[in-house]
Amino acid sequence: MKRAGQASFTENHTRTGSAPTTTVSLSRMSESVQQSSAEPILVEGETCWRKVRADRAAFIVDAADYFAAAKEAILGAQKSVYLIGWEFDLEIELTRGSRHARAPDQLRKFINHVVTLRPDLEIYILQWDGAMLFNIARQFGSWLLLKMQAKPNIHFRLDSQHPAGACHHQKIVVIDDVVAFCGGIDMTSGRWDTSDHLSGNEKRKEDGKAPMPWHDMTLAVEGEAAKALGELARWRWKNATGEELPVPNRTSTIWPSQLTADCFNVTLGIARTRPSYGDLEEIREIEQLWKQAIGSARHSIYIENQFLSSGRIADALKEKLEESDGPEIVIVLPSSAESWLESEAMDSARALIISDLREADRYNRLGIYHPVNASGDHIYVHAKLLIVDDRFIRIGSSNMSGRSMTLDTECDLAMETEGQPFVQETIAALRKKLLAEHLGKSVQIIEAELERCSGSMLQVIERVRCESGPTLQELHPQELNIMEAALARSRLMDPEEPIKPSKRLFGSARRAAKQNRILLAAGVTALGITAARAWRISSRRH
């Protein structure tokens, strides 16, 4: 993967006890507010759907705090609760016995409890229909119990309004149009975790097993921003079911008592991805937002994401690396995809992109890492975060994948400083908090190291990280064989454009029924993956 005569990322960043040299002289965080004269990133109709005010906003790291905050907010609901998601597991426990002992902790029993307390409350649960197929035994059984036990004011629907191969990936919770949560955390199994990400945490056990440590993020908002997300949720429900929901009328707050707001009276942008389907035109605000934000970077780009397979995002990052005075870039990813199917389809594309980015990193300004916990176990990164120069941040459901930009429904929230120092300080504080979590150090140590290293994240990471966890380790994708590289380049599982069967399948598939097209696509994909895996096994044997 390395060209002759070119040093690899590892060779450029040797662990000799001193930090790598970077050509970027980063200003201290407080000085980046001077960039407020730059062109705005959030533009309605281009990089976002709408710009709205949030009376309060709070960044929530990891699902333990999110589930607790959502539970408290739902307990205060009077008129409506919208749960819009990729998947819901109604059997999960929300707070694992730590808070709100007066209410049931299992999600299914909890929502029944809430509507029993408030007969006028309506709860609407909208889930992507494909999630039911992925885990049909658990999903169908849980859904059947809900139907048998639920009050008539609990409504559960599966959303099938999407093109073949697409999914509904938005993760939104709205309570009375007053408080809302939007980000990357699904209310499903395997997500609950604390920021310690301890292996063997008894509270994390589900069905007698402890899932892999899981890192995730979401954003809580209050006020106009919550009302706008409520409007989006009602549109989703109507599009899926044909039913128009009433707009709740509530002015009193239900902000969770244990949730500390990070900022007040700020402007947020709501960005979406929606594929063309039926009479609906496509929306690609999120793709434009990612590219515009990366393109505006001067000093630093910090990313946490589940995937790195979008060619367009990779091109934007590569352009910044090729600038002689461009920003340093730190990317935190999982060590590998969650399932073998994702691994073959997405990790292969990631390996190609990482090779290209490191090849373009002639000024030594790139660091790509994966986190491990205190036991040395891999932490799965599911967060979807982008921070640019501490003056812009986006959190949402979109991954750095082709399908998040074109094929799946997504929703992100973004914020820029607009000349407000307190917003920039809030973004900087979150970035330091995340570095501290991943490196197993206090925020104070990270702040001192940033001061010592003139703000360079790369130098701090290389100075602080150690062989044992919790820490960040350099990510080294395995070399691809011919079949894996071909599968990655085909983009069959992660298209950069909406799927058009006439281009992707054999001519006979054009005349096939929709069901047959899906089966054929699945067969072709399985054949390619099987061949790639067989090739790798054969290569190992020889």
Backbone torsions as a table, in degrees:
resi	resn	phi	psi	omega
1	MET	NA	-12.2	-176.5
2	LYS	-104.6	132.7	178.0
3	ARG	-72.3	151.6	179.8
4	ALA	-59.6	134.9	177.0
5	GLY	83.1	-0.6	-178.3
6	GLN	-105.6	132.5	178.7
7	ALA	-73.9	142.3	177.8
8	SER	-79.6	169.4	177.6
9	PHE	-57.7	-42.0	-179.8
10	THR	-63.1	-40.8	-178.9
11	GLU	-68.8	-33.6	178.7
12	ASN	-74.1	-24.3	-177.4
13	HIS	-120.7	61.1	-178.8
14	THR	-69.7	146.8	-178.9
15	ARG	-88.5	78.0	-177.7
16	THR	-104.5	6.3	-178.2
17	GLY	96.9	-13.7	176.4
18	SER	-114.0	153.1	-176.5
19	ALA	-75.8	154.1	178.2
20	PRO	-66.0	150.8	178.7
21	THR	-84.2	135.4	175.8
22	THR	-125.7	145.4	-178.5
23	THR	-80.6	-8.4	-178.9
24	VAL	-86.9	128.3	171.0
25	SER	-99.7	103.9	-174.2
26	LEU	-82.5	135.3	175.0
27	SER	-75.9	159.2	174.5
28	ARG	-64.5	157.6	-171.6
29	MET	-58.4	-37.0	-176.6
30	SER	-65.8	-21.9	-176.2
31	GLU	-81.3	-15.8	-175.2
32	SER	-72.0	-13.3	176.9
33	VAL	-64.0	-22.0	178.4
34	GLN	-62.7	-15.5	179.9
35	GLN	-80.9	5.7	-176.1
36	SER	-61.3	-17.0	178.2
37	SER	-76.6	-8.1	178.7
38	ALA	-66.5	161.0	178.6
39	GLU	-60.6	138.7	179.5
40	PRO	-64.9	146.5	178.6
41	ILE	-87.4	-38.6	-178.6
42	LEU	-85.5	110.6	179.6
43	VAL	-129.9	118.2	-179.1
44	GLU	-59.6	135.8	-179.5
45	GLY	86.1	-8.5	179.2
46	GLU	-122.5	-68.1	-178.5
47	THR	-101.9	-3.5	175.7
48	CYS	-155.2	158.8	177.3
49	TRP	-75.7	-45.9	-173.7
50	ARG	-154.2	145.8	171.6
51	LYS	-105.5	126.6	-173.2
52	VAL	-135.6	159.3	178.1
53	ARG	-91.9	143.6	172.7
54	ALA	-117.7	121.6	177.3
55	ASP	-63.2	-38.6	175.1
56	ARG	-140.2	151.3	175.0
57	ALA	-145.9	142.6	-179.7
58	ALA	-140.6	129.7	174.0
59	PHE	-82.0	125.4	-179.5
60	ILE	-112.9	119.6	-179.2
61	VAL	-102.7	119.4	176.6
62	ASP	77.5	152.1	-164.7
63	ALA	-75.4	-22.5	179.6
64	ALA	-57.6	-47.8	179.0
65	ASP	-70.7	-36.2	179.8
66	TYR	-64.9	-50.5	-178.1
67	PHE	-60.5	-39.0	179.0
68	ALA	-65.1	-43.7	-180.0
69	ALA	-66.2	-43.2	179.7
70	ALA	-64.2	-39.4	179.4
71	LYS	-62.1	-45.7	180.0
72	GLU	-64.1	-41.9	-180.0
73	ALA	-64.3	-42.0	-179.9
74	ILE	-66.3	-34.7	176.5
75	LEU	-61.2	-26.4	179.4
76	GLY	-92.7	2.8	-177.1
77	ALA	-67.2	146.4	178.2
78	GLN	-118.3	-39.1	-172.0
79	LYS	-113.1	-50.2	-173.1
80	SER	-151.9	147.4	170.6
81	VAL	-131.7	126.5	175.3
82	TYR	-109.7	124.7	174.6
83	LEU	-115.8	105.1	-176.7
84	ILE	-113.3	120.1	-174.8
85	GLY	-157.9	169.1	174.4
86	TRP	-71.0	-43.1	178.3
87	GLU	-154.9	142.5	171.0
88	PHE	-124.0	130.9	171.8
89	ASP	-107.3	105.3	-174.1
90	LEU	-71.7	-6.5	-179.3
91	GLU	-91.8	-8.8	-176.6
92	ILE	-69.5	155.9	172.4
93	GLU	-98.6	139.3	-171.3
94	LEU	-86.6	-45.6	-175.9
95	THR	-117.6	-1.3	175.1
96	ARG	53.8	39.7	174.3
97	GLY	82.5	3.5	-175.1
98	SER	-90.4	-26.8	-177.5
99	ARG	-143.4	158.0	173.5
100	HIS	55.1	53.0	-178.9
101	ALA	-65.3	-18.8	-178.3
102	ARG	-72.0	-15.7	-179.4
103	ALA	-114.4	146.7	176.1
104	PRO	-55.7	148.6	-176.5
105	ASP	-96.9	-27.3	177.7
106	GLN	-67.7	134.3	-173.2
107	LEU	-56.6	-45.0	-178.1
108	ARG	-62.6	-47.2	179.3
109	LYS	-68.8	-33.5	-178.6
110	PHE	-64.3	-46.9	-178.1
111	ILE	-68.2	-32.0	173.3
112	ASN	-64.1	-40.5	179.4
113	HIS	-62.3	-42.8	-175.9
114	VAL	-65.7	-44.0	-179.4
115	VAL	-73.2	-22.5	173.8
116	THR	-68.6	-40.1	177.6
117	LEU	-67.6	-35.6	-176.1
118	ARG	-128.6	90.2	-176.4
119	PRO	-61.4	-20.0	179.8
120	ASP	-85.4	-6.0	-178.1
121	LEU	-80.4	135.8	175.6
122	GLU	-114.6	129.8	178.6
123	ILE	-115.1	127.2	-177.8
124	TYR	-117.8	122.4	-179.6
125	ILE	-116.2	118.9	-178.9
126	LEU	-121.7	118.1	-175.8
127	GLN	-123.9	143.9	172.2
128	TRP	-55.0	133.0	-175.4
129	ASP	-66.5	-30.1	-177.5
130	GLY	-66.4	-25.3	-179.5
131	ALA	-63.4	-31.4	178.4
132	MET	-62.2	-36.7	-177.8
133	LEU	-73.0	-32.8	-178.0
134	PHE	-65.5	-33.0	-177.5
135	ASN	-139.4	60.4	-167.4
136	ILE	-65.3	-36.1	-177.8
137	ALA	-62.1	-51.3	-178.4
138	ARG	-71.7	-43.7	-176.7
139	GLN	-64.6	-48.9	-175.4
140	PHE	-67.1	-40.7	178.4
141	GLY	-61.8	-42.6	179.4
142	SER	-66.2	-42.1	179.5
143	TRP	-64.3	-39.7	-179.7
144	LEU	-64.8	-41.5	176.6
145	LEU	-62.7	-39.2	178.3
146	LEU	-62.1	-45.4	-179.6
147	LYS	-62.1	-36.5	-178.0
148	MET	-74.3	-33.5	-172.2
149	GLN	-104.7	-20.3	-169.0
150	ALA	-71.7	150.7	171.6
151	LYS	-73.3	160.0	-178.7
152	PRO	-65.9	-15.1	179.3
153	ASN	-93.9	17.9	166.9
154	ILE	-109.4	122.3	-173.8
155	HIS	-119.4	122.3	-179.3
156	PHE	-121.0	126.4	179.8
157	ARG	-135.8	151.2	172.5
158	LEU	-102.3	131.9	-176.7
159	ASP	-97.0	110.5	179.6
160	SER	-106.0	8.9	-177.1
161	GLN	-84.2	80.0	179.6
162	HIS	-159.6	157.3	177.7
163	PRO	-66.4	162.9	175.3
164	ALA	-58.6	132.7	178.5
165	GLY	87.3	-7.7	-178.9
166	ALA	-94.0	168.0	173.7
167	CYS	-141.6	160.4	171.9
168	HIS	-91.9	112.0	-169.1
169	HIS	-111.8	-1.3	179.0
170	GLN	-63.8	148.0	-179.6
171	LYS	-132.6	91.7	-170.7
172	ILE	-130.5	135.0	171.4
173	VAL	-127.5	127.8	-179.0
174	VAL	-129.9	130.8	-179.9
175	ILE	-118.1	112.1	175.3
176	ASP	57.2	20.8	-176.7
177	ASP	59.0	20.4	-178.3
178	VAL	-108.9	-43.4	178.4
179	VAL	-128.3	142.2	179.7
180	ALA	-144.8	157.8	175.2
181	PHE	-126.8	136.5	179.4
182	CYS	-148.4	127.3	-179.4
183	GLY	179.2	-137.2	-174.1
184	GLY	-112.7	2.0	-172.8
185	ILE	-94.7	123.5	173.2
186	ASP	-88.6	143.6	172.9
187	MET	-84.5	73.8	-177.0
188	THR	-145.3	-179.1	-175.4
189	SER	-68.1	150.5	176.1
190	GLY	83.1	-4.6	-175.1
191	ARG	-91.1	-34.6	-175.0
192	TRP	-61.1	122.9	176.6
193	ASP	-161.6	157.1	174.6
194	THR	-100.3	171.3	-178.0
195	SER	-72.2	-9.2	173.6
196	ASP	-76.1	-27.1	179.3
197	HIS	50.6	47.8	-176.8
198	LEU	-74.4	139.1	172.1
199	SER	-73.9	143.6	177.2
200	GLY	73.1	16.0	177.2
201	ASN	-63.1	115.6	-175.2
202	GLU	-59.6	-32.2	-179.8
203	LYS	-68.5	-17.6	-177.5
204	ARG	-88.7	-8.4	-175.4
205	LYS	-66.2	134.9	176.5
206	GLU	-134.4	127.3	-175.3
207	ASP	57.0	33.7	176.8
208	GLY	82.2	0.4	-178.3
209	LYS	-123.8	146.3	175.7
210	ALA	-94.6	118.8	178.7
211	PRO	-70.2	170.6	179.7
212	MET	-62.4	148.4	175.0
213	PRO	-54.5	142.2	-168.1
214	TRP	-135.1	121.9	179.4
215	HIS	-108.1	130.2	-173.1
216	ASP	-152.8	170.8	-178.5
217	MET	-150.5	152.5	170.1
218	THR	-150.4	174.7	-178.0
219	LEU	-130.1	130.7	175.5
220	ALA	-100.2	137.3	-178.7
221	VAL	-136.5	155.3	-180.0
222	GLU	-133.9	144.6	174.8
223	GLY	98.7	-141.4	-176.1
224	GLU	-58.0	-35.6	179.4
225	ALA	-63.0	-41.0	177.6
226	ALA	-65.9	-38.8	179.1
227	LYS	-63.8	-40.1	178.2
228	ALA	-66.1	-40.1	176.6
229	LEU	-66.3	-32.8	173.5
230	GLY	-63.8	-39.4	176.1
231	GLU	-62.3	-42.5	178.1
232	LEU	-64.2	-40.4	179.2
233	ALA	-64.2	-40.9	178.6
234	ARG	-66.2	-36.6	176.3
235	TRP	-63.8	-43.7	178.3
236	ARG	-58.9	-44.1	-178.9
237	TRP	-63.6	-44.8	-179.8
238	LYS	-64.7	-41.8	-179.7
239	ASN	-63.9	-33.4	-178.1
240	ALA	-83.3	-34.1	-170.5
241	THR	-119.0	-17.9	-174.2
242	GLY	83.7	-2.6	-177.7
243	GLU	-94.1	132.1	177.1
244	GLU	-95.5	125.6	-176.6
245	LEU	-94.9	145.9	177.6
246	PRO	-70.3	151.8	177.8
247	VAL	-86.6	121.9	-179.4
248	PRO	-67.4	147.8	180.0
249	ASN	-119.3	96.8	179.9
250	ARG	-143.7	138.6	-179.7
251	THR	-115.5	-23.9	-178.2
252	SER	-73.6	151.4	-175.3
253	THR	-85.8	153.6	172.7
254	ILE	-134.4	33.3	179.7
255	TRP	-59.9	129.0	-177.3
256	PRO	-57.9	135.1	-173.4
257	SER	-66.2	-31.9	-176.5
258	GLN	-89.1	2.3	-177.1
259	LEU	-100.5	113.0	179.7
260	THR	-83.7	124.5	178.5
261	ALA	-69.7	139.0	177.9
262	ASP	-89.4	-27.7	177.9
263	CYS	-155.2	160.1	-175.3
264	PHE	-127.3	146.2	173.9
265	ASN	50.9	58.4	-179.5
266	VAL	-116.1	158.2	177.3
267	THR	-95.9	130.2	177.3
268	LEU	-116.8	148.8	170.8
269	GLY	-105.6	136.0	175.9
270	ILE	-105.1	118.7	-177.6
271	ALA	-116.8	146.6	-174.7
272	ARG	-133.4	156.7	161.6
273	THR	-120.4	134.2	174.3
274	ARG	-146.6	124.9	179.8
275	PRO	-76.0	158.0	172.4
276	SER	-67.1	129.7	-179.0
277	TYR	-158.3	122.2	-177.5
278	GLY	61.9	-125.0	179.7
279	ASP	-87.9	-2.2	-176.4
280	LEU	-85.6	131.4	175.1
281	GLU	-82.9	151.9	-179.7
282	GLU	-70.5	151.8	175.5
283	ILE	-127.2	127.9	-177.8
284	ARG	-131.3	42.6	179.7
285	GLU	-63.3	-37.6	-176.1
286	ILE	-65.2	-41.7	178.2
287	GLU	-59.9	-44.8	178.8
288	GLN	-64.9	-36.3	179.1
289	LEU	-64.8	-47.7	177.7
290	TRP	-57.0	-49.3	-175.3
291	LYS	-67.5	-41.0	-179.6
292	GLN	-65.6	-42.1	-178.7
293	ALA	-65.7	-46.8	179.1
294	ILE	-62.7	-42.7	-179.1
295	GLY	-63.9	-24.5	-178.3
296	SER	-84.4	-8.6	-172.3
297	ALA	-64.5	137.3	176.9
298	ARG	-116.6	-37.5	-173.4
299	HIS	-115.8	-46.3	-174.1
300	SER	-152.6	147.7	172.3
301	ILE	-129.4	124.8	177.0
302	TYR	-120.6	125.8	-175.0
303	ILE	-129.9	135.5	163.9
304	GLU	-122.7	129.0	-178.0
305	ASN	-158.2	157.8	-180.0
306	GLN	-77.2	-35.2	-176.1
307	PHE	-129.8	163.0	169.2
308	LEU	-144.1	80.0	-175.4
309	SER	-133.6	-1.7	179.1
310	SER	-79.9	120.5	178.1
311	GLY	-65.0	-33.6	-178.5
312	ARG	-71.9	-39.9	175.9
313	ILE	-66.6	-40.8	178.0
314	ALA	-60.2	-41.9	178.6
315	ASP	-62.4	-40.5	179.1
316	ALA	-64.0	-42.1	177.8
317	LEU	-66.3	-40.0	-178.9
318	LYS	-62.8	-40.2	178.5
319	GLU	-60.2	-39.6	179.2
320	LYS	-69.1	-36.4	178.4
321	LEU	-66.4	-30.4	-177.5
322	GLU	-79.8	-12.4	176.2
323	GLU	-73.1	134.6	-177.6
324	SER	-66.6	-29.7	179.4
325	ASP	-117.6	31.4	-177.1
326	GLY	-77.1	-178.1	-176.7
327	PRO	-80.5	159.7	167.3
328	GLU	-82.8	150.6	-174.3
329	ILE	-129.2	124.3	175.3
330	VAL	-118.0	125.4	-179.5
331	ILE	-123.5	126.7	177.9
332	VAL	-112.0	120.1	-176.0
333	LEU	-128.3	165.3	169.0
334	PRO	-70.7	158.0	179.8
335	SER	-63.2	-32.7	176.4
336	SER	-158.5	169.6	179.8
337	ALA	-67.5	165.2	-173.4
338	GLU	-72.0	-40.5	-176.0
339	SER	-117.8	164.0	-179.5
340	TRP	-65.7	-31.9	179.1
341	LEU	-67.5	-47.0	176.3
342	GLU	-62.1	-37.6	-178.6
343	SER	-60.8	-46.9	-179.0
344	GLU	-68.4	-40.0	-174.4
345	ALA	-83.4	-42.5	-172.5
346	MET	-97.1	-39.8	-179.8
347	ASP	-66.4	-31.5	178.6
348	SER	-65.7	-44.1	176.5
349	ALA	-64.1	-38.6	178.5
350	ARG	-61.4	-41.5	-179.6
351	ALA	-60.4	-41.9	178.6
352	LEU	-64.0	-43.2	-177.8
353	ILE	-67.6	-43.5	179.4
354	ILE	-60.8	-40.3	177.7
355	SER	-61.1	-43.9	179.8
356	ASP	-65.0	-41.8	-178.9
357	LEU	-66.1	-42.3	179.9
358	ARG	-68.7	-30.6	176.0
359	GLU	-67.2	-33.9	-179.6
360	ALA	-81.7	-10.1	-174.1
361	ASP	-82.8	61.1	-176.7
362	ARG	-73.8	-17.1	-179.1
363	TYR	-102.1	10.0	176.4
364	ASN	56.9	52.8	-178.6
365	ARG	-119.5	17.2	-176.2
366	LEU	-120.7	134.2	172.0
367	GLY	-134.2	125.3	178.5
368	ILE	-122.1	121.8	-170.4
369	TYR	-133.1	165.1	168.2
370	HIS	-133.3	145.1	-176.2
371	PRO	-89.8	148.6	170.5
372	VAL	-128.1	155.5	-178.8
373	ASN	-93.3	-170.7	-175.2
374	ALA	-63.0	-24.5	178.4
375	SER	-89.6	-0.9	-177.8
376	GLY	84.0	5.9	178.9
377	ASP	-80.7	145.9	179.9
378	HIS	-67.0	138.3	173.3
379	ILE	-99.9	125.4	179.9
380	TYR	-78.5	123.1	-179.5
381	VAL	-91.8	113.4	178.1
382	HIS	-114.4	-5.3	179.1
383	ALA	-63.5	152.6	178.8
384	LYS	-130.0	85.1	-169.9
385	LEU	-126.4	140.2	172.2
386	LEU	-136.8	124.5	174.8
387	ILE	-123.0	129.9	-179.8
388	VAL	-123.0	117.3	174.1
389	ASP	55.4	19.4	-175.9
390	ASP	57.4	16.9	176.1
391	ARG	-115.0	-3.7	178.9
392	PHE	-146.3	140.9	176.1
393	ILE	-145.3	141.6	170.3
394	ARG	-133.6	138.6	175.0
395	ILE	-133.4	136.7	179.7
396	GLY	-175.8	-152.3	-178.0
397	SER	-99.5	-12.3	-172.3
398	SER	-79.7	134.3	172.8
399	ASN	-93.1	168.3	171.6
400	MET	-82.5	63.7	-179.5
401	SER	-131.0	156.6	178.5
402	GLY	-61.2	-40.4	-175.7
403	ARG	-68.5	-29.6	177.0
404	SER	-69.6	-22.5	-179.8
405	MET	-90.1	-19.1	-169.9
406	THR	-135.4	-38.8	-163.0
407	LEU	-104.8	-38.3	-175.3
408	ASP	-97.0	154.4	171.4
409	THR	-78.2	132.6	-177.5
410	GLU	-138.0	159.4	174.3
411	CYS	-145.7	124.0	178.4
412	ASP	-120.7	152.5	170.2
413	LEU	-114.7	138.7	-177.5
414	ALA	-136.2	154.3	-178.2
415	MET	-144.5	139.5	172.1
416	GLU	-129.5	160.4	-167.9
417	THR	-68.4	-35.8	-177.6
418	GLU	51.0	38.9	177.7
419	GLY	77.5	10.2	-178.3
420	GLN	-99.4	109.2	-176.4
421	PRO	-58.4	-35.3	-176.0
422	PHE	-66.9	-30.0	177.5
423	VAL	-69.9	-43.6	178.4
424	GLN	-63.1	-39.1	178.0
425	GLU	-65.6	-36.1	178.2
426	THR	-65.8	-44.5	179.0
427	ILE	-63.9	-43.9	179.2
428	ALA	-61.7	-39.8	-179.9
429	ALA	-63.9	-39.4	178.0
430	LEU	-64.4	-43.3	-179.9
431	ARG	-61.1	-43.1	178.3
432	LYS	-65.4	-39.5	178.7
433	LYS	-61.4	-41.4	-179.2
434	LEU	-69.6	-41.1	176.2
435	LEU	-61.6	-40.8	178.9
436	ALA	-63.1	-42.5	178.9
437	GLU	-61.9	-47.5	-176.4
438	HIS	-69.1	-32.9	-175.7
439	LEU	-94.5	-1.6	178.1
440	GLY	67.5	32.7	179.9
441	LYS	-123.5	167.0	175.6
442	SER	-77.2	158.6	176.3
443	VAL	-61.3	-35.3	-180.0
444	GLN	-62.3	-40.6	177.9
445	ILE	-65.3	-42.3	179.2
446	ILE	-63.0	-42.5	178.6
447	GLU	-61.8	-42.5	179.8
448	ALA	-64.9	-39.8	179.2
449	GLU	-68.0	-39.0	176.8
450	LEU	-62.7	-38.9	177.0
451	GLU	-63.5	-43.0	-179.3
452	ARG	-66.0	-34.0	-175.4
453	CYS	-101.0	21.6	177.9
454	SER	54.7	32.6	175.0
455	GLY	89.6	-1.1	-175.9
456	SER	-76.6	116.0	177.0
457	MET	-64.7	-40.8	-178.2
458	LEU	-59.9	-45.3	179.6
459	GLN	-64.8	-39.5	179.2
460	VAL	-64.4	-46.0	-179.1
461	ILE	-59.9	-45.0	-177.8
462	GLU	-70.2	-29.1	176.6
463	ARG	-74.2	-36.5	-168.1
464	VAL	-96.0	-36.5	-172.8
465	ARG	-66.2	151.2	-175.5
466	CYS	-132.9	178.0	-175.8
467	GLU	-70.6	-34.6	-179.6
468	SER	-105.3	155.6	-175.1
469	GLY	-83.6	173.8	-1.1
470	PRO	-72.9	135.9	-177.8
471	THR	-163.3	176.6	173.0
472	LEU	-106.6	131.1	177.1
473	GLN	-112.8	145.5	177.3
474	GLU	-61.3	139.1	-179.5
475	LEU	-91.1	121.4	179.7
476	HIS	-122.4	93.5	178.0
477	PRO	-62.9	148.0	178.5
478	GLN	-73.0	152.6	177.6
479	GLU	-63.0	142.2	-179.5
480	LEU	-91.5	142.2	170.6
481	ASN	-84.0	176.9	-174.4
482	ILE	-59.9	-42.9	-177.9
483	MET	-67.8	-40.9	179.6
484	GLU	-65.9	-40.9	178.2
485	ALA	-63.6	-40.6	179.0
486	ALA	-64.5	-41.6	178.5
487	LEU	-63.5	-41.1	179.7
488	ALA	-63.9	-42.9	-178.1
489	ARG	-71.9	-21.9	179.5
490	SER	-69.8	-25.6	179.7
491	ARG	55.9	29.3	-179.3
492	LEU	-61.9	-39.4	-178.2
493	MET	-93.0	-12.3	-177.9
494	ASP	-140.1	70.5	-174.3
495	PRO	-68.8	143.2	175.1
496	GLU	-83.4	-15.5	176.0
497	GLU	-129.0	158.4	177.2
498	PRO	-52.6	141.1	-176.2
499	ILE	-65.3	128.7	174.0
500	LYS	-122.0	105.3	-173.2
501	PRO	-54.7	-31.8	-177.8
502	SER	-64.3	-24.3	179.2
503	LYS	-91.9	-24.0	-171.0
504	ARG	-102.9	-21.2	-176.8
505	LEU	-119.4	172.9	-179.6
506	PHE	-66.9	159.7	-176.6
507	GLY	-56.2	-33.4	-179.6
508	SER	-65.5	-25.9	-178.6
509	ALA	-68.9	-21.4	-179.7
510	ARG	-62.3	-31.6	-176.8
511	ARG	-95.1	-1.3	-177.6
512	ALA	-79.3	158.6	175.0
513	ALA	-69.2	162.9	-176.1
514	LYS	-56.9	-41.3	-178.6
515	GLN	-63.1	-41.6	-179.2
516	ASN	-67.2	-34.6	177.8
517	ARG	-63.0	-41.9	-179.9
518	ILE	-64.2	-43.7	179.7
519	LEU	-62.5	-40.4	-179.8
520	LEU	-66.7	-42.9	177.7
521	ALA	-59.8	-42.4	179.0
522	ALA	-63.3	-40.0	-179.9
523	GLY	-66.0	-42.9	179.2
524	VAL	-63.6	-43.1	179.0
525	THR	-62.1	-47.1	-179.5
526	ALA	-61.5	-39.4	178.7
527	LEU	-62.7	-43.3	179.6
528	GLY	-65.4	-42.0	179.9
529	ILE	-67.2	-42.4	178.8
530	THR	-61.0	-42.0	178.9
531	ALA	-64.0	-40.8	179.5
532	ALA	-64.0	-42.5	-179.9
533	ARG	-68.0	-40.0	178.8
534	ALA	-64.1	-39.8	178.8
535	TRP	-60.9	-43.8	-179.0
536	ARG	-64.9	-43.5	178.7
537	ILE	-61.3	-42.7	179.1
538	SER	-63.1	-40.1	179.9
539	SER	-63.5	-38.1	-179.2
540	ARG	-66.9	-38.2	-178.3
541	ARG	-65.9	-29.2	-178.1
542	HIS	-101.5	NA	NA
